[in-house]
Structure formats: structure tokens, C-alpha cells
Amino acid sequence: CKIIKTQAKYSFTYGKVEVRAKLPSSAGTWPAIWMLGANISSVGWPNCGEIDIMEQKGWDKSKISAALHNQSSSGNTVNYREIEAPTSTTSFHVYSVNWTPDEISFAIDGNVYYTYSPEIQTEANWPYDSPQFIILNVAMGGSLGGEIPDNFTESMMEIDYVRVYQ
């Protein structure tokens, strides 16, 4: 797994994050653009909150997903949406999240495909009022990566830019 993270270097509360990326094409790769609560060391996961801006399964390179993990929905979360992205491995796309005090919305190339906005915010479903840091990584195998092909040699997630607007 290769990873870039801003933990202890940069965190923020609310704003818009845009990442222009071309995803790895090989089966077995599990690319992710995500955020974790900066307080993870003191409160643990999922209490810190996790915002998955983009994840892609290793066995289906034609789709991407967004998810939120918190006390009310962690692990196999119900706070999740998947969308077709057939050119995700051949072209650059802008994966983004817009995070406000009331909702979190996810988009690809400016097209919003999922908005999370609990009617009543509680500690269990809304830990998203504290700073988060950014993580970019490509994991191999695992529950979303799946089986790594025997002939695997390399594959990469190319990042053109990461922008945070506040």
C-alpha cells in the first residue's frame, strides 16, 4: 500500500475538497481518496468519523463509491452510494466532497451523486464537526481490493492535484 496523508500536517473543518485523479487499472488494487477525524488518536474509529470521497473495488473498475463511517454506521456502512465511472482508469476525473455543518455531498466531475444529511444530527451519526485530515492511498487485496492477479507487476493512481477550498 502506498499512502499520502496530511495527519499532523494539515486538517480542517468544513470546505470543499477536489482531487483530480486517474485510477489504477489492475484488478486487486483498492484506490481511495478519503478523510479521517484528526482526533482519531484520542477517540478511535469510527467515533472520529470517516469521509470516503472515492473508493474503487479491485474487481470492478467501472464504478466508484462514496461512504461515511461513524458510530451509527461503520464497517459495512449503510451511508454509501456507488456510481458508474467507466473511464476512471483511462481518463482523469475530479472526485470531490463538499462538507458543510448540515450536509456532506459527493460528486464526480461536478455531478453530485450522493448527499448525506441526517434529519437530526447526533453524536452517533454526525462526528463531522471536528477537523479531518486527507489520505490518498492504493491498497492491495483485502475486502475491497479482492484477489491480486498472479501476473500483477504494477499499477498506479495518478494525482494531478488536491485542492481544499474554505
Contacts in CASP RR format, 6 or more apart in sequence:
PFRMAT RR
TARGET T0000
AUTHOR 0000-0000-0000
METHOD contacts of the structure
MODEL  1
CKIIKTQAKYSFTYGKVEVRAKLPSSAGTWPAIWMLGANISSVGWPNCGE
IDIMEQKGWDKSKISAALHNQSSSGNTVNYREIEAPTSTTSFHVYSVNWT
PDEISFAIDGNVYYTYSPEIQTEANWPYDSPQFIILNVAMGGSLGGEIPD
NFTESMMEIDYVRVYQ
1 137 0 8 1.000
1 138 0 8 1.000
1 139 0 8 1.000
1 140 0 8 1.000
2 137 0 8 1.000
2 138 0 8 1.000
3 135 0 8 1.000
3 136 0 8 1.000
3 137 0 8 1.000
4 135 0 8 1.000
4 136 0 8 1.000
4 137 0 8 1.000
5 133 0 8 1.000
5 134 0 8 1.000
5 135 0 8 1.000
5 136 0 8 1.000
5 137 0 8 1.000
6 133 0 8 1.000
6 134 0 8 1.000
6 135 0 8 1.000
7 36 0 8 1.000
7 38 0 8 1.000
7 133 0 8 1.000
7 135 0 8 1.000
8 133 0 8 1.000
9 133 0 8 1.000
10 133 0 8 1.000
10 134 0 8 1.000
11 37 0 8 1.000
11 38 0 8 1.000
11 131 0 8 1.000
11 132 0 8 1.000
11 133 0 8 1.000
12 131 0 8 1.000
12 132 0 8 1.000
12 164 0 8 1.000
12 166 0 8 1.000
13 129 0 8 1.000
13 130 0 8 1.000
13 131 0 8 1.000
13 132 0 8 1.000
14 99 0 8 1.000
14 100 0 8 1.000
14 101 0 8 1.000
14 166 0 8 1.000
15 98 0 8 1.000
15 99 0 8 1.000
15 100 0 8 1.000
15 164 0 8 1.000
15 165 0 8 1.000
15 166 0 8 1.000
16 96 0 8 1.000
16 97 0 8 1.000
16 98 0 8 1.000
16 99 0 8 1.000
16 164 0 8 1.000
16 165 0 8 1.000
16 166 0 8 1.000
17 35 0 8 1.000
17 53 0 8 1.000
17 96 0 8 1.000
17 97 0 8 1.000
17 99 0 8 1.000
17 134 0 8 1.000
17 162 0 8 1.000
17 163 0 8 1.000
17 164 0 8 1.000
17 165 0 8 1.000
18 94 0 8 1.000
18 95 0 8 1.000
18 96 0 8 1.000
18 161 0 8 1.000
18 162 0 8 1.000
18 163 0 8 1.000
18 165 0 8 1.000
19 33 0 8 1.000
19 53 0 8 1.000
19 54 0 8 1.000
19 94 0 8 1.000
19 95 0 8 1.000
19 96 0 8 1.000
19 136 0 8 1.000
19 159 0 8 1.000
19 161 0 8 1.000
19 162 0 8 1.000
19 163 0 8 1.000
20 92 0 8 1.000
20 93 0 8 1.000
20 94 0 8 1.000
20 95 0 8 1.000
20 159 0 8 1.000
20 160 0 8 1.000
20 161 0 8 1.000
21 31 0 8 1.000
21 33 0 8 1.000
21 54 0 8 1.000
21 92 0 8 1.000
21 93 0 8 1.000
21 95 0 8 1.000
21 157 0 8 1.000
21 158 0 8 1.000
21 159 0 8 1.000
21 160 0 8 1.000
22 88 0 8 1.000
22 89 0 8 1.000
22 90 0 8 1.000
22 91 0 8 1.000
22 92 0 8 1.000
22 93 0 8 1.000
22 157 0 8 1.000
22 158 0 8 1.000
22 160 0 8 1.000
23 31 0 8 1.000
23 56 0 8 1.000
23 61 0 8 1.000
23 64 0 8 1.000
23 88 0 8 1.000
23 89 0 8 1.000
23 157 0 8 1.000
24 31 0 8 1.000
24 89 0 8 1.000
24 138 0 8 1.000
24 155 0 8 1.000
24 156 0 8 1.000
24 157 0 8 1.000
25 61 0 8 1.000
25 89 0 8 1.000
25 90 0 8 1.000
25 155 0 8 1.000
26 149 0 8 1.000
26 152 0 8 1.000
26 154 0 8 1.000
26 155 0 8 1.000
27 58 0 8 1.000
27 59 0 8 1.000
27 61 0 8 1.000
27 146 0 8 1.000
27 147 0 8 1.000
27 148 0 8 1.000
27 149 0 8 1.000
27 152 0 8 1.000
28 58 0 8 1.000
28 59 0 8 1.000
28 140 0 8 1.000
28 141 0 8 1.000
28 145 0 8 1.000
28 146 0 8 1.000
28 147 0 8 1.000
28 148 0 8 1.000
28 149 0 8 1.000
28 152 0 8 1.000
29 56 0 8 1.000
29 58 0 8 1.000
29 138 0 8 1.000
29 139 0 8 1.000
29 140 0 8 1.000
29 141 0 8 1.000
29 145 0 8 1.000
29 155 0 8 1.000
29 157 0 8 1.000
30 55 0 8 1.000
30 56 0 8 1.000
30 57 0 8 1.000
30 58 0 8 1.000
30 138 0 8 1.000
30 139 0 8 1.000
30 140 0 8 1.000
30 141 0 8 1.000
30 142 0 8 1.000
30 144 0 8 1.000
30 145 0 8 1.000
30 146 0 8 1.000
31 54 0 8 1.000
31 55 0 8 1.000
31 56 0 8 1.000
31 137 0 8 1.000
31 138 0 8 1.000
31 157 0 8 1.000
32 52 0 8 1.000
32 54 0 8 1.000
32 55 0 8 1.000
32 56 0 8 1.000
32 135 0 8 1.000
32 136 0 8 1.000
32 137 0 8 1.000
32 138 0 8 1.000
32 139 0 8 1.000
33 52 0 8 1.000
33 53 0 8 1.000
33 54 0 8 1.000
33 55 0 8 1.000
33 95 0 8 1.000
33 134 0 8 1.000
33 135 0 8 1.000
33 136 0 8 1.000
34 50 0 8 1.000
34 51 0 8 1.000
34 52 0 8 1.000
34 53 0 8 1.000
34 54 0 8 1.000
34 55 0 8 1.000
34 134 0 8 1.000
34 135 0 8 1.000
35 50 0 8 1.000
35 51 0 8 1.000
35 53 0 8 1.000
35 97 0 8 1.000
35 132 0 8 1.000
35 133 0 8 1.000
35 134 0 8 1.000
35 135 0 8 1.000
36 45 0 8 1.000
36 48 0 8 1.000
36 49 0 8 1.000
36 50 0 8 1.000
36 51 0 8 1.000
36 132 0 8 1.000
36 133 0 8 1.000
36 135 0 8 1.000
37 48 0 8 1.000
37 49 0 8 1.000
37 50 0 8 1.000
37 127 0 8 1.000
37 130 0 8 1.000
37 131 0 8 1.000
37 132 0 8 1.000
37 133 0 8 1.000
38 48 0 8 1.000
38 130 0 8 1.000
38 131 0 8 1.000
38 132 0 8 1.000
38 133 0 8 1.000
39 48 0 8 1.000
39 130 0 8 1.000
39 131 0 8 1.000
40 48 0 8 1.000
45 69 0 8 1.000
45 74 0 8 1.000
46 69 0 8 1.000
46 70 0 8 1.000
46 71 0 8 1.000
46 74 0 8 1.000
46 75 0 8 1.000
46 127 0 8 1.000
47 70 0 8 1.000
47 71 0 8 1.000
47 127 0 8 1.000
48 127 0 8 1.000
48 130 0 8 1.000
49 68 0 8 1.000
49 69 0 8 1.000
49 70 0 8 1.000
49 127 0 8 1.000
49 128 0 8 1.000
49 132 0 8 1.000
50 67 0 8 1.000
50 68 0 8 1.000
50 69 0 8 1.000
50 70 0 8 1.000
51 68 0 8 1.000
51 97 0 8 1.000
51 99 0 8 1.000
51 104 0 8 1.000
51 128 0 8 1.000
51 132 0 8 1.000
52 65 0 8 1.000
52 66 0 8 1.000
52 67 0 8 1.000
52 68 0 8 1.000
52 69 0 8 1.000
53 66 0 8 1.000
53 95 0 8 1.000
53 96 0 8 1.000
53 97 0 8 1.000
53 106 0 8 1.000
54 64 0 8 1.000
54 65 0 8 1.000
54 66 0 8 1.000
54 95 0 8 1.000
54 106 0 8 1.000
54 108 0 8 1.000
55 64 0 8 1.000
55 65 0 8 1.000
55 66 0 8 1.000
55 67 0 8 1.000
55 144 0 8 1.000
56 63 0 8 1.000
56 64 0 8 1.000
56 65 0 8 1.000
56 85 0 8 1.000
56 88 0 8 1.000
56 144 0 8 1.000
57 63 0 8 1.000
57 65 0 8 1.000
57 144 0 8 1.000
57 145 0 8 1.000
57 146 0 8 1.000
58 141 0 8 1.000
58 144 0 8 1.000
58 145 0 8 1.000
58 146 0 8 1.000
59 145 0 8 1.000
59 146 0 8 1.000
59 147 0 8 1.000
61 88 0 8 1.000
61 89 0 8 1.000
62 84 0 8 1.000
62 85 0 8 1.000
62 86 0 8 1.000
62 88 0 8 1.000
63 82 0 8 1.000
63 83 0 8 1.000
63 84 0 8 1.000
63 85 0 8 1.000
64 82 0 8 1.000
64 83 0 8 1.000
64 85 0 8 1.000
64 88 0 8 1.000
64 95 0 8 1.000
64 108 0 8 1.000
65 80 0 8 1.000
65 81 0 8 1.000
65 82 0 8 1.000
65 83 0 8 1.000
66 80 0 8 1.000
66 81 0 8 1.000
66 97 0 8 1.000
66 106 0 8 1.000
66 113 0 8 1.000
66 114 0 8 1.000
67 77 0 8 1.000
67 79 0 8 1.000
67 80 0 8 1.000
67 81 0 8 1.000
68 77 0 8 1.000
68 79 0 8 1.000
68 80 0 8 1.000
68 104 0 8 1.000
68 116 0 8 1.000
68 128 0 8 1.000
69 75 0 8 1.000
69 77 0 8 1.000
69 79 0 8 1.000
70 79 0 8 1.000
70 124 0 8 1.000
70 125 0 8 1.000
70 126 0 8 1.000
70 127 0 8 1.000
70 128 0 8 1.000
71 123 0 8 1.000
71 124 0 8 1.000
71 125 0 8 1.000
71 127 0 8 1.000
72 122 0 8 1.000
72 124 0 8 1.000
72 125 0 8 1.000
73 79 0 8 1.000
73 125 0 8 1.000
79 116 0 8 1.000
80 114 0 8 1.000
81 106 0 8 1.000
81 113 0 8 1.000
81 114 0 8 1.000
83 108 0 8 1.000
83 113 0 8 1.000
83 114 0 8 1.000
85 93 0 8 1.000
85 108 0 8 1.000
87 93 0 8 1.000
92 158 0 8 1.000
92 160 0 8 1.000
93 108 0 8 1.000
93 109 0 8 1.000
94 107 0 8 1.000
94 108 0 8 1.000
94 109 0 8 1.000
94 110 0 8 1.000
95 107 0 8 1.000
95 108 0 8 1.000
96 106 0 8 1.000
96 107 0 8 1.000
96 108 0 8 1.000
96 110 0 8 1.000
97 104 0 8 1.000
97 105 0 8 1.000
97 106 0 8 1.000
97 107 0 8 1.000
98 104 0 8 1.000
98 105 0 8 1.000
98 107 0 8 1.000
99 128 0 8 1.000
99 132 0 8 1.000
101 129 0 8 1.000
102 117 0 8 1.000
103 115 0 8 1.000
103 116 0 8 1.000
103 117 0 8 1.000
104 115 0 8 1.000
104 116 0 8 1.000
104 117 0 8 1.000
104 128 0 8 1.000
105 112 0 8 1.000
105 114 0 8 1.000
105 115 0 8 1.000
105 116 0 8 1.000
106 112 0 8 1.000
106 113 0 8 1.000
106 114 0 8 1.000
106 115 0 8 1.000
107 113 0 8 1.000
118 125 0 8 1.000
118 126 0 8 1.000
134 162 0 8 1.000
134 164 0 8 1.000
136 157 0 8 1.000
136 159 0 8 1.000
136 162 0 8 1.000
138 155 0 8 1.000
138 156 0 8 1.000
138 157 0 8 1.000
139 145 0 8 1.000
140 148 0 8 1.000
141 147 0 8 1.000
141 148 0 8 1.000
END
